[in-house]
Amino acid sequence: MQKIIIVPDIGKVIITKKTNASRVKLRVHPEKGVLITIPYYAKFKEGEDFLYKNLKWLHEMLNKLSEKKNDSLFKPGTVFVTNNLKLQFITHNKSAIAAKLEFGFINIYYNPEYSNFEDERVQKFIKRFILLCLKNEGQKYLPNRLDALSKKSGLKYRSVKIGTAGTRLGSCNSRNDIMLSARLMLLPENLIDYIILHELCHIVHKNHGDKFHSLLNQLTDGHSDELNKRLKKSRIEITPGVYC
């Protein structure tokens, strides 16, 4: 069961009753907004009272989220650089925003009079085009690198495809078809190799057991754990920053 309330200076707040909730919880979701969870047997007023008791904390969290969101916007002056790509904004006379990949430059053409970079549709357009550029780079680099590491390790795959998945950077199915995400192009070369070797190891070990990890560690010259830690700290989201 849910109840939606409107709070001054906060906006919409969703209070949800859950059977597995043991206490009242308040959180701020970057997309869903302010959420309150209460035990199923509790009254909605308990959720409202909890909200008003924590208004100061809530305002602080919303301010931080707003600042973080603003930092993640692609707009003139934003820096986005990878090993082979660089984002730049160029003014033009047309009202519509446009994009073009030219000699390694991701050019975003915009008219200052008409372009609103806080518009979610504009941000989605830019991010989709950046991902398309990453896929273009990935199709040039990743299959060749996979082939080189396959020959070096002696682990033979059947086919390779380049996708754009944001949750799984690579996969290897039962037929030894390998899928690699174009988001790998946001990583340094040694981490790209680590992911590729990870998938190649699945050609002989279809799980993540001891034999799999032993082989992966062998192929990474004993640096598997170190590379995995570095990978977990790496970004694969399409956000401003320097990725090289």
Contacts in CASP RR format, 6 or more apart in sequence:
PFRMAT RR
TARGET T0000
AUTHOR 0000-0000-0000
METHOD contacts of the structure
MODEL  1
MQKIIIVPDIGKVIITKKTNASRVKLRVHPEKGVLITIPYYAKFKEGEDF
LYKNLKWLHEMLNKLSEKKNDSLFKPGTVFVTNNLKLQFITHNKSAIAAK
LEFGFINIYYNPEYSNFEDERVQKFIKRFILLCLKNEGQKYLPNRLDALS
KKSGLKYRSVKIGTAGTRLGSCNSRNDIMLSARLMLLPENLIDYIILHEL
CHIVHKNHGDKFHSLLNQLTDGHSDELNKRLKKSRIEITPGVYC
1 16 0 8 1.000
1 17 0 8 1.000
1 40 0 8 1.000
2 14 0 8 1.000
2 15 0 8 1.000
2 16 0 8 1.000
2 17 0 8 1.000
3 14 0 8 1.000
3 15 0 8 1.000
3 44 0 8 1.000
4 12 0 8 1.000
4 13 0 8 1.000
4 14 0 8 1.000
4 15 0 8 1.000
5 12 0 8 1.000
5 13 0 8 1.000
5 15 0 8 1.000
5 48 0 8 1.000
6 12 0 8 1.000
6 13 0 8 1.000
7 13 0 8 1.000
7 34 0 8 1.000
7 51 0 8 1.000
9 59 0 8 1.000
10 34 0 8 1.000
10 55 0 8 1.000
10 58 0 8 1.000
10 59 0 8 1.000
10 62 0 8 1.000
11 34 0 8 1.000
12 33 0 8 1.000
12 34 0 8 1.000
13 34 0 8 1.000
13 35 0 8 1.000
13 36 0 8 1.000
13 51 0 8 1.000
14 32 0 8 1.000
14 33 0 8 1.000
14 34 0 8 1.000
14 35 0 8 1.000
14 36 0 8 1.000
15 36 0 8 1.000
15 37 0 8 1.000
15 38 0 8 1.000
15 44 0 8 1.000
15 47 0 8 1.000
15 48 0 8 1.000
16 35 0 8 1.000
16 36 0 8 1.000
16 37 0 8 1.000
16 38 0 8 1.000
17 38 0 8 1.000
17 39 0 8 1.000
17 40 0 8 1.000
17 42 0 8 1.000
17 44 0 8 1.000
18 37 0 8 1.000
18 38 0 8 1.000
18 39 0 8 1.000
18 40 0 8 1.000
19 40 0 8 1.000
21 37 0 8 1.000
21 38 0 8 1.000
21 39 0 8 1.000
21 40 0 8 1.000
22 39 0 8 1.000
23 39 0 8 1.000
24 36 0 8 1.000
24 37 0 8 1.000
24 38 0 8 1.000
24 39 0 8 1.000
24 42 0 8 1.000
24 46 0 8 1.000
24 47 0 8 1.000
24 50 0 8 1.000
25 36 0 8 1.000
25 37 0 8 1.000
25 38 0 8 1.000
26 34 0 8 1.000
26 35 0 8 1.000
26 36 0 8 1.000
26 50 0 8 1.000
26 51 0 8 1.000
26 54 0 8 1.000
26 58 0 8 1.000
27 34 0 8 1.000
27 35 0 8 1.000
27 37 0 8 1.000
28 34 0 8 1.000
28 35 0 8 1.000
28 58 0 8 1.000
28 61 0 8 1.000
28 62 0 8 1.000
28 65 0 8 1.000
29 35 0 8 1.000
30 65 0 8 1.000
30 69 0 8 1.000
34 51 0 8 1.000
34 58 0 8 1.000
34 62 0 8 1.000
36 47 0 8 1.000
36 50 0 8 1.000
36 51 0 8 1.000
38 44 0 8 1.000
38 46 0 8 1.000
38 47 0 8 1.000
38 50 0 8 1.000
51 58 0 8 1.000
71 240 0 8 1.000
72 239 0 8 1.000
72 240 0 8 1.000
73 117 0 8 1.000
73 118 0 8 1.000
73 123 0 8 1.000
73 240 0 8 1.000
74 80 0 8 1.000
74 87 0 8 1.000
74 108 0 8 1.000
74 117 0 8 1.000
74 123 0 8 1.000
74 126 0 8 1.000
74 127 0 8 1.000
74 130 0 8 1.000
74 240 0 8 1.000
75 89 0 8 1.000
75 117 0 8 1.000
76 89 0 8 1.000
76 110 0 8 1.000
76 117 0 8 1.000
77 89 0 8 1.000
78 87 0 8 1.000
78 89 0 8 1.000
78 240 0 8 1.000
79 87 0 8 1.000
79 240 0 8 1.000
79 241 0 8 1.000
79 242 0 8 1.000
80 86 0 8 1.000
80 87 0 8 1.000
80 106 0 8 1.000
80 130 0 8 1.000
80 240 0 8 1.000
80 241 0 8 1.000
80 243 0 8 1.000
81 87 0 8 1.000
81 241 0 8 1.000
81 242 0 8 1.000
81 243 0 8 1.000
81 244 0 8 1.000
82 134 0 8 1.000
82 137 0 8 1.000
82 185 0 8 1.000
82 186 0 8 1.000
82 243 0 8 1.000
82 244 0 8 1.000
83 185 0 8 1.000
83 188 0 8 1.000
83 189 0 8 1.000
83 243 0 8 1.000
83 244 0 8 1.000
84 104 0 8 1.000
84 137 0 8 1.000
84 185 0 8 1.000
85 104 0 8 1.000
85 105 0 8 1.000
85 106 0 8 1.000
85 130 0 8 1.000
85 133 0 8 1.000
85 134 0 8 1.000
85 137 0 8 1.000
85 185 0 8 1.000
86 104 0 8 1.000
86 105 0 8 1.000
86 106 0 8 1.000
87 105 0 8 1.000
87 106 0 8 1.000
87 108 0 8 1.000
87 130 0 8 1.000
88 105 0 8 1.000
88 106 0 8 1.000
88 107 0 8 1.000
88 108 0 8 1.000
89 107 0 8 1.000
89 108 0 8 1.000
89 110 0 8 1.000
90 107 0 8 1.000
90 108 0 8 1.000
90 109 0 8 1.000
90 110 0 8 1.000
91 109 0 8 1.000
91 110 0 8 1.000
91 111 0 8 1.000
91 112 0 8 1.000
92 98 0 8 1.000
92 109 0 8 1.000
92 110 0 8 1.000
92 111 0 8 1.000
93 111 0 8 1.000
94 109 0 8 1.000
94 111 0 8 1.000
95 111 0 8 1.000
95 113 0 8 1.000
95 114 0 8 1.000
96 114 0 8 1.000
97 108 0 8 1.000
97 109 0 8 1.000
97 110 0 8 1.000
97 111 0 8 1.000
97 115 0 8 1.000
97 122 0 8 1.000
97 125 0 8 1.000
97 126 0 8 1.000
98 108 0 8 1.000
98 109 0 8 1.000
98 110 0 8 1.000
99 106 0 8 1.000
99 107 0 8 1.000
99 108 0 8 1.000
99 109 0 8 1.000
99 125 0 8 1.000
99 126 0 8 1.000
99 129 0 8 1.000
100 107 0 8 1.000
100 109 0 8 1.000
101 107 0 8 1.000
101 132 0 8 1.000
101 133 0 8 1.000
101 136 0 8 1.000
106 129 0 8 1.000
106 130 0 8 1.000
106 133 0 8 1.000
108 126 0 8 1.000
108 129 0 8 1.000
115 122 0 8 1.000
116 122 0 8 1.000
117 123 0 8 1.000
127 238 0 8 1.000
130 238 0 8 1.000
131 164 0 8 1.000
131 182 0 8 1.000
131 183 0 8 1.000
131 238 0 8 1.000
134 164 0 8 1.000
134 182 0 8 1.000
134 183 0 8 1.000
134 185 0 8 1.000
134 186 0 8 1.000
135 162 0 8 1.000
135 163 0 8 1.000
135 164 0 8 1.000
135 182 0 8 1.000
137 182 0 8 1.000
137 185 0 8 1.000
138 162 0 8 1.000
138 180 0 8 1.000
138 182 0 8 1.000
138 184 0 8 1.000
138 185 0 8 1.000
139 162 0 8 1.000
139 182 0 8 1.000
141 185 0 8 1.000
142 160 0 8 1.000
142 162 0 8 1.000
142 180 0 8 1.000
142 182 0 8 1.000
142 184 0 8 1.000
142 185 0 8 1.000
142 192 0 8 1.000
142 196 0 8 1.000
143 160 0 8 1.000
143 162 0 8 1.000
145 192 0 8 1.000
145 193 0 8 1.000
145 196 0 8 1.000
146 157 0 8 1.000
146 160 0 8 1.000
146 178 0 8 1.000
146 180 0 8 1.000
146 196 0 8 1.000
146 200 0 8 1.000
149 193 0 8 1.000
149 196 0 8 1.000
149 197 0 8 1.000
149 200 0 8 1.000
150 156 0 8 1.000
150 157 0 8 1.000
150 200 0 8 1.000
153 197 0 8 1.000
153 200 0 8 1.000
153 219 0 8 1.000
155 200 0 8 1.000
155 201 0 8 1.000
155 203 0 8 1.000
155 204 0 8 1.000
156 176 0 8 1.000
156 203 0 8 1.000
157 172 0 8 1.000
157 176 0 8 1.000
157 177 0 8 1.000
157 178 0 8 1.000
157 199 0 8 1.000
157 200 0 8 1.000
157 203 0 8 1.000
158 175 0 8 1.000
158 176 0 8 1.000
158 177 0 8 1.000
159 177 0 8 1.000
159 178 0 8 1.000
160 177 0 8 1.000
160 178 0 8 1.000
160 179 0 8 1.000
160 180 0 8 1.000
161 177 0 8 1.000
161 178 0 8 1.000
161 179 0 8 1.000
161 180 0 8 1.000
162 179 0 8 1.000
162 180 0 8 1.000
162 181 0 8 1.000
162 182 0 8 1.000
163 179 0 8 1.000
163 180 0 8 1.000
163 181 0 8 1.000
163 182 0 8 1.000
164 181 0 8 1.000
164 182 0 8 1.000
164 183 0 8 1.000
165 179 0 8 1.000
165 181 0 8 1.000
165 183 0 8 1.000
166 181 0 8 1.000
166 183 0 8 1.000
166 236 0 8 1.000
166 237 0 8 1.000
168 179 0 8 1.000
168 181 0 8 1.000
169 180 0 8 1.000
169 181 0 8 1.000
169 183 0 8 1.000
169 184 0 8 1.000
169 195 0 8 1.000
169 236 0 8 1.000
170 178 0 8 1.000
170 179 0 8 1.000
170 180 0 8 1.000
170 181 0 8 1.000
170 184 0 8 1.000
170 195 0 8 1.000
170 198 0 8 1.000
170 199 0 8 1.000
171 178 0 8 1.000
171 179 0 8 1.000
171 199 0 8 1.000
172 178 0 8 1.000
172 179 0 8 1.000
172 199 0 8 1.000
172 200 0 8 1.000
172 202 0 8 1.000
172 203 0 8 1.000
173 179 0 8 1.000
174 206 0 8 1.000
176 203 0 8 1.000
178 199 0 8 1.000
178 200 0 8 1.000
180 195 0 8 1.000
180 196 0 8 1.000
180 199 0 8 1.000
181 236 0 8 1.000
183 236 0 8 1.000
184 191 0 8 1.000
184 192 0 8 1.000
184 195 0 8 1.000
184 236 0 8 1.000
185 192 0 8 1.000
186 234 0 8 1.000
186 235 0 8 1.000
186 236 0 8 1.000
186 243 0 8 1.000
187 195 0 8 1.000
187 231 0 8 1.000
187 234 0 8 1.000
187 236 0 8 1.000
187 243 0 8 1.000
188 244 0 8 1.000
190 227 0 8 1.000
191 227 0 8 1.000
191 230 0 8 1.000
191 231 0 8 1.000
191 234 0 8 1.000
193 220 0 8 1.000
194 220 0 8 1.000
194 224 0 8 1.000
194 227 0 8 1.000
194 228 0 8 1.000
194 231 0 8 1.000
195 231 0 8 1.000
197 216 0 8 1.000
197 219 0 8 1.000
197 220 0 8 1.000
198 216 0 8 1.000
200 219 0 8 1.000
201 212 0 8 1.000
201 215 0 8 1.000
201 216 0 8 1.000
201 219 0 8 1.000
202 212 0 8 1.000
204 215 0 8 1.000
205 211 0 8 1.000
205 212 0 8 1.000
205 215 0 8 1.000
213 224 0 8 1.000
216 224 0 8 1.000
217 223 0 8 1.000
217 224 0 8 1.000
217 225 0 8 1.000
220 227 0 8 1.000
235 243 0 8 1.000
END
